[in-house]
């Protein structure tokens, strides 16, 4: 199987239904839809059951549907659970509330999943009643500076599933930035291959905690980002600077110097 779409949900029945509806109508059918519910207390489980039954009894081609509903340890713990349940070569994380932009998205993207580690398209986001196209990096040739700026669109990123086996799953000690840590680790420190495609993939629900621009969740975001940088970078970079003893030597290494400038 080429693709697994993984959806996590907790007490967001309305958002879950929107997500499921956008996946169910895809013209490309040869994929699996993994749904991980965190033991919701609303109508979420019933919506999943109805969806599963409707697809299986339709008599028409449909994606493989597998789901679970049980207590988890948070967003990234649920994502990891969904990835471990998946069997596709590529994984797309499409959380409850996010939707595929139209019924042809997966059909358009499949030919681009050519073995590249991460294939990223665009998201559509709505702010103050206006819709904007977010292209993330907007190009395939990215630098360490780009990576550190965090232009990761996981709702539009098709990641090879074996990346998680090679470089680790999402660090669920974080509540907000574990996806950023994963992308920095894969692209920045392990040279995972990357390709940008100018295809609109997902309508991104900007009401999630990671989108907060002020208040406690924004402060938590800043706190976690700082911790993530400290965990990822110092051992390699400080040792390099101490051994060479000259800043000019470091400047010759474009990617490393980009990171140091960011840290400073």
N, C-alpha and C positions, 0 to 999 in steps of 0.2 A: 504494500500500500504506500502511495507516494505522500499522502498528507493526512495529518491529524489536526483538527480544529479543537482546541481545548477551551472550555468555558468554565469559570468558577463563579459561584453565586452564594450569597448569604442574605436572606430576608430582603430580596430585591425582585419580587415576583414580576412587577411591571417591566423592569429592565430585562429580566431573563426572557420574558416572552418576546420582547422586541428582538433580542439577540437570536433566539431560536427561530423566529419567523424569517429573519434575514438569511439564516443558514439553510433552512428547509427548502427555500425556493431556488437554490442554486442550480443552474442548468448542468453543471458538472457534478456527477453523483458519486464518483469512485473515491470517496474519502471517508474518514470516520469522524464522528462528533463525540468527544468525551466531555461529559458534564460532571463537575465536582461540586456538590452542594454541601454546605457546612452545617447540616441539620437545621435547616430553616424552619421557622415557626409560622410562616405565611403560606401562600398558595404555591410556592415554588416547586415542591415535590410533585404536586398534582399536575402542574404544567409540564414537568419533565415526563411524567408517566403518560399523559395524554399525547404528547409529541411522539414518544417512543411507540406507543400503540398505533397511532395514526400512520406513521411511516411504515411500520411492519405489516399493517393490514391493507395498505393502499394497493398492492398488486403492481406497483410501479417501482422502477429503480430508485433506490434511496441510499443515503449514507449509512454506514454501520453506526449504530448508536449504543454507547455504553455509558453508564452513569452510576454514581454512588451518592449517598447522603449520610454523612456522619460528622461528628465533631472534629474539627481540625484546629491547628494552632495559629491560624491567620492566613492572610492573602497568599504569601509566597509558599507556605506549607501546602496550601491547597493547590497552587500551581504545580509544585513538584509532584504532588500526588497524581495530578492529571497527566503530566509528562511521563511518569512511570507507567501509567495505565495505557499510554498511547503506543501504537505500533507503526506509525507512518515514518517515512524517511525524513519528512519535514514536519515541524510543529508550528502552528499559528495560535497565539494566545489571544482569544477574543472574549473578554470578560463580560458578565451580565451588564447590560446597558449599552455596550458597544455593538455596532451593527455593520455588516458588509454593505457597501454603498449601493449595490444593485445585484440582480440575480446572475450576472455574468462574471463576477469578480474572479471566482476560482477558475473558471474556464479560461480567462485571460492570463492568469498568472502561471498556470501549470507549465507552459513551455519555457518559462524563465527559471524554473527550479531544476537547474542543470548540474547540480553537484556543488555549486558555490555554498560555502558554509552559511552565510546569512544573506538573504535577498530581501531588500526593503523597498516598499512602495510608499504611497502618501496616505495621510489621514485627512479627513475633513472635520473641522472643529467649529463649533458655534460659540461665539462670544458676543454678548450684548445684542443678541438677535441677528447677528451677521455671521455668515459662514465663510471660513477661510480654509485654504488648502495648505497643509503643512507638509513640506517635502523632506523634512529632517535634514540629512546631509545634502540631498539634492544632486549627488554625484557619486560615482563609484570609487574614485581615487580620493581617499580620505587620509588625513594626517592625525598624529597623536593629539594635536591641538583640537581638531574637530571632535575626536573621541571624548576628550576631557570636558568638552562643553555640554555633553549629555544630550545630543540630538537623537535620542533613541526613541523610535516609535514602535513599541512592542506589539501594538495592535495591527501594525502593517509590516511586521518582520517575520519572515518565514525562515526559521532556524533549523538546521540539521539536528535531528534528535541526538545524534552521537556526540554533539558538542557538550551536552550535559554530562555524558559519561566520561568524556575526555577531560573536561576542565571544571566539573562540579555543577551541581544544581544551584538554584537560587538560594542565597544565604538567608534562611528564615529567621535569623536573629534581628533582621531589619524589618520594619513595617512599611517603608516607603521606597527605599533606593536599591533594593536587591537586584532589580533588573538592570539598573545602571552599572552596578558592580559586575554583573555577569557580562555585559557588553564590553566594559573596559578590560576585563580579564581576557575575554576571547579575542577582541580586536587589537587591543593595545599591547598585551603581553604574550599572546600566543599566535599572533599573525594570522588569525582566522581570515579566510577570504570573504570579500564583501562585494555585493553588487546592488546598485540602485536602479530601480525601474520606475519610469514615470507612469505609474498606474495607481489610480485612486482605489484604496483597499477598504478602509473602514471609517465609519463615522465614530469618532472618539467621544465618549461621554466625559465631558470636562468637569463633572460634578464630583469626581472621586477625590480622595484625600491627597493624592500626589499632585493635584492641580492647584491646591490652595496657594494663594499669593500673600496671605497674611494670617495672623492668628496662630493658635497652638499647633495646627498641623503644618503650617509653613515653618514654624520654629523647629518642629520635630524633623522636618525635611532637611533643614540646614544642619542640624545637629548630626543626623545620620550621614549626610554627605561628607562632613568633616571627618567623622570616624572612618568612613569607607576609604577616603584618600589616605589617611594615616595607616590603615591596615594594608593597603595595596602597594604604596610607593616607597616608604623610607628605606627599607633594607637594601633594595637594589640601588637606589639613587645615591644615598649617603655614602655607601661603600664605594661607589664609582668615583664620586667627587673626592673622597679622602685618598683614594689610591692614586689619582691623577694629580691632585694638588694644584690644578690650574683650571680656572673656569673656562678659559679659551678652548681647552681641549674638549670640554663638554659641549661647547657651542657647535663643534663640528658634527655632532650627532643630532640631527634635526629633531627626531622624535623625542629623545631624552631631554633635549634642551627645552622643547615646548612644554614638557611636564614640569621641569624645574621652574620655568618662568611662571607657570600657572600656580605652583606652590608658593613662590615668593610673593 
